[in-house]
Amino acid sequence: MKTRIGKRRWLTALLAVPLVAVIAAVTPGSASAEGDGDGGNRDHWGVITRNTIGSPVADLRNGPFGSFGVTGPQARPPYGQGSLGIEVAVVPGTTPFVEKVDFGNEVDFFGKPVSGLTRVGFHVFQTGENVSYGGAANLPNIRFEIDPNLASNATTYSTLVWVPAALTTPTNQWSPFIDATQNGTWFLTGAAGTVTGCNLTTPCSFADVKTRLDADGGDPATIYTAAVGKGRDFMWIGAVDGLRINETLYDFEPSGVKTRRTR
């Protein structure tokens, strides 16, 4: 009896080794194990209801895996098993009108300086259909609601928006990491956009918009919220994963938002 128990324990230990190896292989090596970084409370992430127009979808989901015929790392979410699925549609009977949604965190970034943003970006699952709706630059945005603290204007609210450049990687699969500090342009809404010159008509680089916010001479601009969103421009149905804000990476999973410290 002792011999049988010994063999059974030895067999269990042996089988556990490859299982651990398989689990370790699921997650790419660009981020460390789960932990709490800046804005790291997973319970504070969700749809920002006051920024929602129409009946769009921003849902933590499995996959997407594929599309069909796609294999390798591009055929699965870059982290874990899931992602943030986003759907915005044209609203019938309007000319034109599309939905808008923000999925973000209204708690943990509050009061942090805009000047402290150093790394921002994400991975995206883009489809050929989305390109047909609005071109290769039809992609989700990253948005920071902020207090611009401009000495020359009393406004206490603006949204700092990243507009990605046209995606040059293949569609119907996951993209590499898109670095929003180097890719595309940024603009400020409202009076802050007018004062700084970084508005929707004349957007700026990431470095330039931060410089112009500081150059006004007021108190440092501070963050209210951080979000991934889409609208109001074109219909889009796809997914985002691996949102990075500074040294923290946000892994969107069906069970919630997991935080990982980047290496």
Number of C-alpha atoms within 10 A of each C-alpha: 6 7 7 9 10 11 12 12 11 11 11 11 11 11 11 11 10 11 11 10 10 11 10 11 10 13 16 13 12 12 17 15 11 16 13 14 17 15 21 22 16 17 11 14 20 18 20 18 10 8 11 18 16 14 14 20 20 22 19 22 18 18 21 21 19 18 16 9 8 14 12 7 15 18 20 23 31 26 23 20 18 25 31 29 21 23 20 25 20 20 14 9 7 8 8 11 18 22 22 23 27 27 25 19 24 20 15 18 18 16 14 18 16 21 16 12 16 13 14 20 24 23 21 27 29 25 21 13 15 20 19 13 13 14 14 19 15 24 29 24 20 23 23 24 21 23 22 29 22 23 14 11 13 11 14 14 19 21 21 26 23 26 21 22 16 14 19 9 12 13 18 22 26 28 23 14 15 20 15 24 17 15 17 19 22 27 26 30 16 14 18 27 22 13 16 21 17 24 21 17 9 13 20 21 18 21 15 15 24 21 13 17 25 20 13 17 12 14 13 19 21 22 26 22 21 26 22 24 26 28 24 16 18 23 24 26 20 23 27 27 28 26 23 23 20 16 16 25 30 24 25 29 21 15 10 18 22 21 26 23 20 18 9
